[in-house]
Amino acid sequence: MQVEKREPEIVNILLVDDDNVDAMAVERAFKRAKIANPLHLARDGVEGLDMLRGKGGHEPLPKPYLIILDLNMPRMNGIEFLAELREDPNHRDAIVFVLTTSQADEDRAASYDKNVAGYLLKSKLGDGFLDLVELLDRYWRVVMLPS
């Protein structure tokens, strides 16, 4: 059996996180791993949805994209963001990885109930988020993302 090779797509990354230190750590990990995918930062769920939809002065985020989502944010938290995202016919199929400090069973259950691809604890990631970035890099090279 011959495996068809395909050129990797440019996958936009939307990081929805209000913590500047974590956002900078993710950016540094992308640079360290030599991953040049466009990284877009939203400070909360409201801004994240605006960026996806092209509202509030933002251009719509081009597909394919992948979302890295914190849960604990002002205005609209991650669970509320997921609920609205899954109701949006243009974005309900978005691939979302939760990246959070919350170890609460109810947060994990609520996230998976909204079809997240993974639930990652910030405290369990090694080497300044490099493990996360390498996981995502492998993921989008293998999985066919919605376009």
C-alpha positions as CSV (number, residue, x, y, z in Angstrom):
1,M,0.0,0.0,0.0
2,Q,1.4,3.4,-1.0
3,V,0.7,6.4,1.2
4,E,-0.1,9.5,-0.6
5,K,2.0,12.5,0.5
6,R,0.4,15.8,0.7
7,E,1.8,19.3,1.2
8,P,1.0,20.6,4.6
9,E,-1.6,23.3,4.7
10,I,-1.0,26.6,6.4
11,V,-3.0,26.2,9.6
12,N,-3.8,29.3,11.5
13,I,-3.7,29.0,15.3
14,L,-6.0,31.0,17.4
15,L,-4.9,31.2,21.0
16,V,-7.7,32.4,23.3
17,D,-6.0,33.2,26.6
18,D,-5.9,36.3,28.9
19,D,-2.6,35.3,30.5
20,N,0.2,37.3,28.9
21,V,2.9,35.0,30.4
22,D,1.2,31.9,29.0
23,A,0.7,33.5,25.6
24,M,4.3,34.5,25.4
25,A,5.4,31.0,26.4
26,V,3.3,29.5,23.6
27,E,4.8,32.0,21.1
28,R,8.3,31.1,22.3
29,A,7.6,27.4,22.0
30,F,6.4,27.9,18.3
31,K,9.7,29.7,17.6
32,R,11.8,27.1,19.3
33,A,10.1,24.3,17.4
34,K,10.6,26.4,14.2
35,I,6.9,26.4,13.4
36,A,5.9,29.3,11.3
37,N,2.2,28.9,11.4
38,P,0.3,32.2,11.9
39,L,-0.5,32.6,15.6
40,H,-3.4,34.9,16.5
41,L,-4.1,36.0,20.1
42,A,-7.5,36.7,21.6
43,R,-7.7,37.9,25.2
44,D,-11.1,36.3,25.9
45,G,-14.0,34.4,24.4
46,V,-15.7,37.5,23.0
47,E,-12.6,38.6,21.1
48,G,-12.0,35.0,19.9
49,L,-15.4,34.8,18.4
50,D,-15.0,38.3,16.8
51,M,-11.8,37.1,15.2
52,L,-13.4,34.0,13.8
53,R,-16.4,35.8,12.5
54,G,-14.6,38.9,11.2
55,K,-16.3,41.3,13.6
56,G,-15.1,44.1,16.0
57,G,-12.6,45.4,13.5
58,H,-11.1,41.9,12.8
59,E,-10.7,40.2,9.5
60,P,-12.2,36.7,9.6
61,L,-9.6,34.1,10.5
62,P,-9.0,32.0,7.4
63,K,-9.6,28.2,7.5
64,P,-8.1,25.8,8.2
65,Y,-7.5,26.9,11.8
66,L,-7.0,25.3,15.2
67,I,-8.0,26.8,18.5
68,I,-6.1,26.6,21.8
69,L,-8.5,27.7,24.5
70,D,-8.1,28.7,28.1
71,L,-11.1,28.2,30.4
72,N,-10.7,30.9,33.0
73,M,-11.1,34.3,31.3
74,P,-13.0,37.5,31.9
75,R,-16.2,38.5,29.9
76,M,-16.7,35.1,28.3
77,N,-14.9,32.1,29.7
78,G,-13.8,29.0,27.7
79,I,-16.9,26.9,28.4
80,E,-19.2,29.8,27.2
81,F,-17.0,30.3,24.2
82,L,-17.3,26.6,23.3
83,A,-21.1,26.7,23.7
84,E,-21.4,29.6,21.3
85,L,-18.9,28.2,18.9
86,R,-20.7,24.9,18.6
87,E,-24.0,26.8,17.9
88,D,-22.4,28.7,15.0
89,P,-23.0,27.0,11.7
90,N,-19.8,28.4,10.2
91,H,-17.5,27.4,13.1
92,R,-19.1,24.5,14.9
93,D,-16.6,22.0,13.3
94,A,-13.6,23.9,14.7
95,I,-10.8,21.8,16.2
96,V,-10.3,23.0,19.8
97,F,-7.7,22.0,22.4
98,V,-8.3,23.2,25.9
99,L,-5.2,24.5,27.7
100,T,-6.0,25.3,31.3
101,T,-5.0,25.3,34.9
102,S,-8.4,23.8,35.9
103,Q,-8.3,20.2,37.1
104,A,-12.0,20.3,38.0
105,D,-13.9,17.2,36.7
106,E,-16.9,19.4,35.8
107,D,-14.7,21.6,33.5
108,R,-13.2,18.6,31.8
109,A,-16.6,17.0,31.3
110,A,-18.1,20.2,30.0
111,S,-15.3,20.7,27.6
112,Y,-15.5,17.1,26.2
113,D,-19.3,17.5,26.1
114,K,-18.6,20.4,23.6
115,N,-16.4,18.1,21.5
116,V,-12.9,19.3,22.2
117,A,-10.0,17.4,20.7
118,G,-8.0,17.4,23.9
119,Y,-7.9,18.8,27.5
120,L,-4.4,19.7,28.5
121,L,-3.3,21.0,31.9
122,K,-0.8,23.9,31.8
123,S,0.9,22.4,34.9
124,K,1.6,19.0,33.1
125,L,3.2,20.5,30.1
126,G,7.0,20.3,30.1
127,D,9.6,22.7,28.8
128,G,7.7,25.9,28.4
129,F,4.8,24.6,26.2
130,L,7.2,22.9,23.7
131,D,5.4,19.6,24.3
132,L,2.1,21.2,23.3
133,V,3.5,22.8,20.2
134,E,5.1,19.6,19.0
135,L,1.8,17.7,19.7
136,L,-0.2,20.3,17.6
137,D,2.4,20.2,14.8
138,R,2.1,16.4,14.5
139,Y,-1.7,16.7,14.7
140,W,-2.3,19.1,11.9
141,R,0.3,17.3,9.7
142,V,-1.7,14.0,10.0
143,V,-5.3,15.0,10.4
144,M,-7.4,16.6,7.6
145,L,-8.8,19.7,9.1
146,P,-12.2,21.2,8.1
147,S,-11.9,23.9,5.5
